[in-house]
């Protein structure tokens, strides 16, 4: 058990945006929400999954929608609390703890706002080990967990509870509600027992994102290369150095979709990398080869500061370093690739583990 205060939230928001692969919501907004709640109500309590009883009931919370929208449509702050309490009322049972639906800049720290406000525990875990754009994309889901009943709430006071026949139907119906709510809302879903959490969640992920944030800040203080510091702590590899030369971005069907074009610098001069995204970075390729694909993590950092850059923050002229990080091994199973591999997102590309692609590229 640990008490999480405002300083830890600073580190977690930075590290979560690294593992969020461009998505998971704006880390700055998430940090402000969590720190405001902690200053008002006191520190949040984070526990290991091992501290859960097998029959405890926990629930995941997250932002749903297009990250580009939330930059202008700022949350009121209580949406996640409303969604959580709606679901408790619906099932007629108190939850023992809350969990992050995914690792992402906002989605990793907003649950701390809920935990501090309501005085409940938050589990040091998440459902993905990164961020993905759709609700059926989680390790619990590919193991058979049901997303519903699910509660959704917006900043205007609208809310709903969904029951669906499949997790894909949860995504489809919740996405339409989110669009009507202005393309961003908060959700509470994937009720798990303590036993299921221990078996299916990505354990220790919040401690991991805190360590990544600390590594970046330590590299600054010690005048070391922060990009290399991120590679060292995540087991990632540098895929590209360059300057953003073009961005094609649009909000479509409740997602932020587009491509970023990065002209190579240094060892990569004379080449261009294209990164396609749907909230998160999905595919990185040049004219003649695929560099990395989902479900492995493609993350973009400021080349000088090592600070993560999310899809909504991409700007022309940014000098960036692109990293590839191996995903949780469970995503490399046949059902994992079917659920979040390149072909699910419409790319006629075979998934190859990033370490094999790097070896083949020399």
C-alpha positions as CSV (number, residue, x, y, z in Angstrom):
1,X,0.0,0.0,0.0
2,X,1.3,3.5,-0.9
3,X,-0.1,7.0,-0.6
4,X,0.1,8.8,-3.9
5,X,0.4,12.6,-3.7
6,X,0.7,15.4,-6.2
7,X,4.4,14.8,-6.9
8,X,3.9,11.2,-7.8
9,X,1.1,12.2,-10.2
10,X,3.6,14.5,-12.1
11,X,5.8,11.5,-12.8
12,X,3.0,9.1,-13.6
13,X,1.4,11.5,-16.1
14,X,4.7,11.7,-18.0
15,X,5.5,8.0,-17.9
16,X,1.9,7.1,-18.8
17,X,2.0,9.2,-22.0
18,X,5.2,7.3,-23.0
19,X,3.4,4.0,-22.8
20,X,0.2,5.5,-24.1
21,X,1.5,5.4,-27.7
22,X,0.1,8.8,-28.5
23,X,-3.3,8.2,-27.0
24,X,-5.0,7.7,-23.6
25,X,-5.9,11.4,-23.3
26,X,-3.9,14.5,-22.7
27,X,-1.5,14.0,-19.7
28,X,-1.6,17.7,-18.7
29,X,-5.4,17.7,-18.3
30,X,-5.3,14.3,-16.4
31,X,-2.6,15.6,-14.1
32,X,-4.6,18.7,-13.2
33,X,-7.7,16.7,-12.5
34,X,-5.9,14.2,-10.3
35,X,-3.9,16.8,-8.4
36,X,-6.9,19.0,-7.8
37,X,-8.7,16.0,-6.2
38,X,-5.7,15.1,-4.1
39,X,-5.3,18.6,-2.8
40,X,-9.0,18.7,-1.9
41,X,-9.4,15.3,-0.4
42,X,-5.9,14.1,0.4
43,X,-3.6,11.5,-1.2
44,X,-4.9,8.4,-3.0
45,X,-4.2,4.9,-1.8
46,X,-2.6,2.5,-4.3
47,X,-2.4,-1.2,-3.6
48,X,-0.9,-4.2,-5.3
49,X,-3.3,-6.6,-6.9
50,X,-2.1,-9.2,-4.3
51,X,-3.9,-7.2,-1.6
52,X,-7.3,-7.9,-3.2
53,X,-9.4,-10.8,-1.9
54,X,-10.3,-13.2,-4.7
55,X,-14.0,-12.3,-4.4
56,X,-13.5,-8.5,-4.2
57,X,-15.3,-6.6,-7.0
58,X,-13.3,-3.9,-8.9
59,X,-14.1,-1.8,-11.9
60,X,-12.0,0.0,-14.6
61,X,-12.5,3.6,-15.5
62,X,-11.3,5.6,-18.5
63,X,-12.0,8.5,-20.9
64,X,-13.7,7.5,-24.1
65,X,-13.6,9.6,-27.3
66,X,-11.2,11.6,-29.4
67,X,-8.2,13.0,-27.5
68,X,-8.1,16.0,-29.8
69,X,-11.5,17.1,-28.6
70,X,-10.7,17.0,-24.9
71,X,-8.0,19.6,-25.4
72,X,-10.8,22.1,-26.0
73,X,-13.8,20.4,-24.3
74,X,-12.3,20.3,-20.8
75,X,-13.9,17.9,-18.4
76,X,-16.0,19.3,-15.5
77,X,-14.1,17.0,-13.2
78,X,-16.8,14.9,-11.7
79,X,-17.8,12.7,-14.7
80,X,-15.7,9.8,-13.7
81,X,-17.2,9.8,-10.2
82,X,-20.7,10.0,-11.6
83,X,-20.0,7.0,-13.9
84,X,-18.5,5.0,-11.1
85,X,-21.4,5.7,-8.7
86,X,-24.0,5.0,-11.4
87,X,-22.5,1.5,-11.9
88,X,-22.3,0.8,-8.2
89,X,-26.0,1.7,-7.9
90,X,-26.9,-0.4,-10.9
91,X,-25.2,-3.6,-9.6
92,X,-26.2,-2.9,-6.0
93,X,-22.8,-3.6,-4.6
94,X,-19.9,-1.4,-3.5
95,X,-16.6,-1.8,-5.4
96,X,-13.5,-2.7,-3.4
97,X,-11.2,-0.8,-5.7
98,X,-10.8,0.9,-9.0
99,X,-8.4,0.1,-11.9
100,X,-7.1,1.9,-14.9
101,X,-8.7,0.7,-18.1
102,X,-5.5,1.5,-20.0
103,X,-2.1,3.1,-19.6
104,X,-2.4,6.6,-21.1
105,X,-1.5,10.2,-20.3
106,X,-4.9,11.0,-18.9
107,X,-6.3,7.5,-18.3
108,X,-3.6,6.5,-16.0
109,X,-4.1,9.4,-13.6
110,X,-7.8,10.2,-13.7
111,X,-8.5,7.1,-11.6
112,X,-6.5,8.7,-8.9
113,X,-8.9,11.6,-8.9
114,X,-11.7,9.1,-8.3
115,X,-9.8,7.3,-5.6
116,X,-9.0,10.5,-3.8
117,X,-12.5,11.9,-4.0
118,X,-14.3,8.8,-2.8
119,X,-11.6,7.4,-0.5
120,X,-11.3,4.1,-2.3
121,X,-8.2,2.1,-3.3
122,X,-6.7,2.1,-6.7
123,X,-5.0,-1.1,-8.0
124,X,-1.4,-0.9,-9.4
125,X,-2.5,-2.4,-12.7
126,X,-4.3,-1.7,-16.0
127,X,-6.1,-3.6,-18.7
128,X,-3.8,-3.1,-21.7
129,X,-0.2,-2.2,-20.8
130,X,-0.5,0.6,-23.4
131,X,-3.5,2.4,-24.9
132,X,-5.9,1.2,-27.6
133,X,-8.8,3.1,-29.2
134,X,-11.7,0.6,-28.7
135,X,-13.4,-0.8,-25.6
136,X,-13.1,-4.5,-26.6
137,X,-9.3,-4.1,-26.8
138,X,-8.0,-5.3,-23.4
139,X,-6.3,-8.3,-21.9
140,X,-9.3,-9.1,-19.7
141,X,-11.6,-8.9,-22.8
142,X,-9.6,-11.5,-24.8
143,X,-9.7,-13.7,-21.7
144,X,-13.5,-13.6,-21.7
145,X,-14.3,-10.6,-19.4
146,X,-17.5,-8.7,-20.3
147,X,-17.4,-4.9,-20.6
148,X,-21.0,-4.5,-19.5
149,X,-22.8,-3.5,-17.5
150,X,-21.0,-0.2,-18.3
151,X,-21.8,3.3,-17.2
152,X,-21.0,6.4,-19.2
153,X,-21.3,10.1,-18.1
154,X,-20.5,13.5,-19.7
155,X,-19.7,17.0,-18.3
156,X,-23.3,18.2,-18.9
157,X,-24.9,15.6,-16.5
158,X,-26.0,13.1,-19.0
159,X,-25.4,9.4,-18.2
160,X,-26.4,5.9,-19.2
161,X,-25.9,2.3,-18.3
162,X,-25.4,-0.2,-21.1
163,X,-26.0,-3.9,-21.3
164,X,-24.9,-5.5,-24.5
165,X,-24.5,-8.9,-26.1
166,X,-20.8,-8.6,-26.8
167,X,-17.9,-6.3,-26.1
168,X,-17.8,-5.1,-29.7
169,X,-21.5,-4.1,-29.3
170,X,-20.4,-2.2,-26.2
171,X,-17.9,-0.3,-28.3
172,X,-20.4,0.4,-31.1
173,X,-23.2,1.7,-28.9
174,X,-20.9,3.6,-26.4
175,X,-19.1,5.2,-29.3
176,X,-22.4,6.6,-30.6
177,X,-23.3,7.9,-27.2
178,X,-19.9,9.5,-26.9
179,X,-20.3,11.3,-30.2
180,X,-23.6,12.7,-29.1
181,X,-21.9,13.8,-25.8
182,X,-19.4,15.8,-27.8
183,X,-16.8,13.1,-28.6
184,X,-15.5,12.7,-25.0
185,X,-17.0,11.1,-21.9
186,X,-16.0,9.0,-18.9
187,X,-16.8,5.3,-18.6
188,X,-16.8,2.7,-15.8
189,X,-16.7,-0.9,-17.2
190,X,-15.1,-4.3,-17.0
191,X,-16.1,-5.4,-13.5
192,X,-13.6,-8.0,-12.4
193,X,-13.2,-10.1,-9.3
194,X,-9.9,-9.8,-7.4
195,X,-8.9,-13.2,-8.7
196,X,-9.6,-12.2,-12.3
197,X,-7.6,-9.0,-11.8
198,X,-4.6,-10.9,-10.5
199,X,-4.7,-13.2,-13.6
200,X,-5.7,-10.9,-16.4
201,X,-4.5,-7.3,-15.6
202,X,-1.1,-5.9,-16.4
203,X,0.2,-5.8,-12.9
204,X,2.5,-3.1,-11.6
205,X,1.9,-0.8,-14.6
206,X,1.3,2.4,-12.5
207,X,4.6,1.9,-10.6
208,X,6.2,1.4,-14.1
209,X,4.9,4.7,-15.5
210,X,6.1,6.5,-12.3
211,X,9.6,5.0,-12.9
212,X,9.6,6.2,-16.5
213,X,8.6,9.7,-15.5
214,X,11.3,9.7,-12.8
215,X,13.9,8.5,-15.3
216,X,13.1,11.3,-17.7
217,X,13.3,13.9,-14.9
218,X,16.6,12.4,-13.6
219,X,18.1,12.5,-17.1
220,X,17.3,16.2,-17.3
221,X,18.9,16.9,-13.9
222,X,22.0,14.9,-14.7
223,X,22.4,16.2,-18.2
224,X,22.0,12.7,-19.7
225,X,20.1,11.8,-22.9
226,X,16.5,11.4,-21.8
227,X,15.5,9.4,-24.9
228,X,18.1,6.8,-24.1
229,X,16.9,6.8,-20.5
230,X,13.4,5.9,-21.7
231,X,14.9,3.1,-23.9
232,X,16.8,1.7,-21.0
233,X,13.9,1.6,-18.6
234,X,11.2,0.3,-21.1
235,X,13.4,-2.1,-23.1
236,X,12.6,0.0,-26.1
237,X,14.7,0.8,-29.2
238,X,15.2,4.0,-31.2
239,X,13.4,3.6,-34.5
240,X,13.8,7.1,-36.0
241,X,15.1,10.6,-35.5
242,X,13.6,13.4,-37.6
243,X,11.5,16.5,-38.0
244,X,7.7,16.5,-38.5
245,X,7.1,17.8,-42.0
246,X,3.4,17.2,-42.3
247,X,0.4,16.1,-40.3
248,X,-3.0,15.0,-41.7
249,X,-5.4,14.8,-38.8
250,X,-9.2,14.6,-38.5
251,X,-11.9,13.7,-36.0
252,X,-13.9,10.9,-37.5
253,X,-16.5,8.5,-36.0
254,X,-15.4,9.5,-32.5
255,X,-11.7,9.0,-33.1
256,X,-8.7,11.2,-33.9
257,X,-7.4,9.6,-37.1
258,X,-4.5,10.6,-39.4
259,X,-0.9,10.3,-40.3
260,X,2.3,12.1,-39.3
261,X,5.2,12.4,-41.8
262,X,8.7,12.7,-40.3
263,X,11.7,13.6,-42.4
264,X,14.8,11.8,-41.2
265,X,17.8,13.5,-39.7
266,X,21.3,12.3,-39.0
267,X,21.4,8.6,-39.7
268,X,17.9,8.8,-41.2
269,X,18.5,11.7,-43.5
270,X,17.0,11.4,-47.0
271,X,14.2,9.1,-45.8
272,X,10.7,9.7,-44.5
273,X,8.8,7.8,-41.9
274,X,5.0,7.7,-41.9
275,X,3.1,7.0,-38.7
276,X,-0.6,6.2,-39.0
277,X,-2.8,6.7,-35.9
278,X,-6.3,6.1,-34.6
279,X,-6.1,7.9,-31.2
280,X,-2.9,5.8,-30.8
281,X,0.1,5.3,-33.1
282,X,-0.5,2.1,-35.0
283,X,1.8,1.7,-38.0
284,X,5.3,3.1,-38.7
285,X,6.7,2.6,-42.2
286,X,9.0,4.1,-44.8
287,X,8.5,3.7,-48.6
288,X,10.3,0.4,-48.6
289,X,9.7,-1.3,-45.2
290,X,7.5,-1.6,-42.2
291,X,9.3,-0.4,-39.1
292,X,6.8,-1.3,-36.4
293,X,3.2,-2.2,-36.0
294,X,0.5,-2.6,-33.3
295,X,0.3,-4.3,-30.8
296,X,3.9,-3.3,-30.1
297,X,4.2,0.2,-28.8
298,X,5.2,3.1,-31.1
299,X,5.8,6.2,-29.0
300,X,7.1,9.6,-30.0
301,X,9.3,11.8,-27.8
302,X,10.7,15.3,-28.1
303,X,14.2,14.6,-29.3
304,X,15.8,17.0,-26.8
305,X,13.6,16.8,-23.7
306,X,12.4,13.2,-23.9
307,X,8.9,14.4,-23.1
308,X,6.2,12.2,-24.8
309,X,4.2,13.7,-27.7
310,X,0.5,12.6,-28.0
311,X,-1.4,12.6,-31.3
312,X,-3.3,15.8,-30.4
313,X,0.0,17.6,-29.7
314,X,1.7,16.7,-33.0
315,X,3.0,19.9,-34.7
316,X,4.9,20.8,-37.9
317,X,8.6,21.3,-37.2
318,X,8.8,19.3,-34.0
319,X,12.1,17.4,-33.8
320,X,11.2,13.9,-32.5
321,X,12.6,10.5,-31.6
322,X,10.4,7.6,-32.4
323,X,10.7,4.5,-30.2
324,X,9.5,1.0,-30.4
325,X,8.7,-1.0,-27.3
326,X,7.7,-4.7,-27.1
327,X,4.1,-5.2,-26.0
328,X,2.9,-7.6,-23.3
329,X,3.4,-11.1,-24.6
330,X,-0.4,-11.9,-24.3
331,X,-1.1,-9.5,-27.1
332,X,1.0,-11.7,-29.4
333,X,-1.4,-14.6,-29.0
334,X,-3.6,-15.4,-32.0
335,X,-6.7,-13.8,-30.4
336,X,-4.5,-10.8,-29.4
337,X,-3.4,-10.3,-33.0
338,X,-6.9,-10.8,-34.2
339,X,-8.2,-8.1,-31.8
340,X,-5.5,-5.4,-32.1
341,X,-3.1,-6.4,-35.0
342,X,-2.6,-4.4,-38.1
343,X,-5.3,-6.1,-40.1
344,X,-8.0,-5.3,-37.6
345,X,-7.3,-1.6,-38.3
346,X,-7.4,-2.1,-42.1
347,X,-3.7,-2.5,-42.9
348,X,-2.7,-5.4,-45.1
349,X,0.4,-6.0,-43.0
350,X,1.5,-9.1,-41.2
351,X,2.4,-8.6,-37.5
352,X,6.0,-9.3,-36.8
353,X,7.4,-8.7,-33.3
354,X,9.4,-5.5,-33.2
355,X,12.6,-7.2,-32.1
356,X,12.5,-9.4,-35.2
357,X,11.9,-6.4,-37.4
358,X,14.9,-4.6,-35.9
359,X,17.1,-7.7,-36.3
360,X,16.1,-8.1,-39.9
361,X,16.8,-4.4,-40.6
362,X,20.3,-4.8,-39.2
